[in-house]
Amino acid sequence: MKISDFKIRKHDKYYYRGDWNEKIFKKSIAIVGSRQMTRYGREMVEKFVSVFVANGVTTISGFMYGVDTEVHQKTVDYGGITVAVFGCGLDVIYPPENEKLYVQILENKGLVISEYGSEAKPHLWKFPQRNKVVAGLASLGVLVVEAGENSGSLITAKLAKKMGKKVYTVPGPINSPVSVGCNNLIKNGEAIMATSAVDIIKIKTPHFAQGASRGKPELNGLENKIYKALEIEPLDVDEIAAKTGENVVGIGSTLSMMSLKGLLTESGGKYYLSK
């Protein structure tokens, strides 16, 4: 289907495409974050969104680069409902590379909404107002995933606080520029630290409380050593050798086999456990 196949309608002060159903907002969470999303941020979005979708929680975000886009995409991928709030008109696809995602949101019974007329162009002053809508629609509050020191996501957090809504944030590495804002929210008592969806929603099923990850696979001696080392943090080959006390040649071939089995991924010279 095409975007034009979905008519623009009006509800209260909002223009929208999709299925406007008040029920989807009764259990909803706004998730915002940096446009310069890191691998860590991507993993955190997947960790939280997978559990939210499994428990019937609607996600809400701002359709921009980085965390916003990842939230919408992962919600769609897991079969959930997501609401994208635009800072421009609904006939203006911004960013343009999200056109496919726009359609996917609508096909999965989600919504795209805006306070502006269909042809309204994006302007910087419109995005704080967009952030207010994002926060205002969320019944469970706002979750911040990666935010720099002057991130627009912090504006959303402040607006949510003024509305009397709960603000949660995912702590990040203290040496990461895109985690400074999140860590400061926690440090200053302006947000509740969230390390899992359990901190935000009541989960009845223990399986979901542990997230959607699988159990530990069956491993041989060296594989088990490598797995345990990588459970703590991503490492390169030399670091794995130092942690395990094994030779680099044996580790290299074992890493290749573990990668073929889908147990590991490699990025920037470091190895990560697959999620």
Secondary structure, 3 states (H helix, E strand, C coil): CCHHHCCCEEECCEEEEECCCCHHHHCEEEEEECCCCCHHHHHHHHHHHHHHHHCCCEEEECCCCCHHHHHHHHHHHCCCCEEEECCCCCCCCCCHHHHHHHHHHHHCCCEEEECCCCCCCCCCCHHHHHHHHHHHHCCCCEEEECCCCCCHHHHHHHHHHHCCCCEEECCCCCCCHHHHHHHHHHHCCCCEECCCHHHCCCCCCHHHHCCCCCCCCCCCHHHHHHHHHHHHCCECHHHHHHHHCCCHHHHHHHHHHHHHCCCEEEECCEEEECC
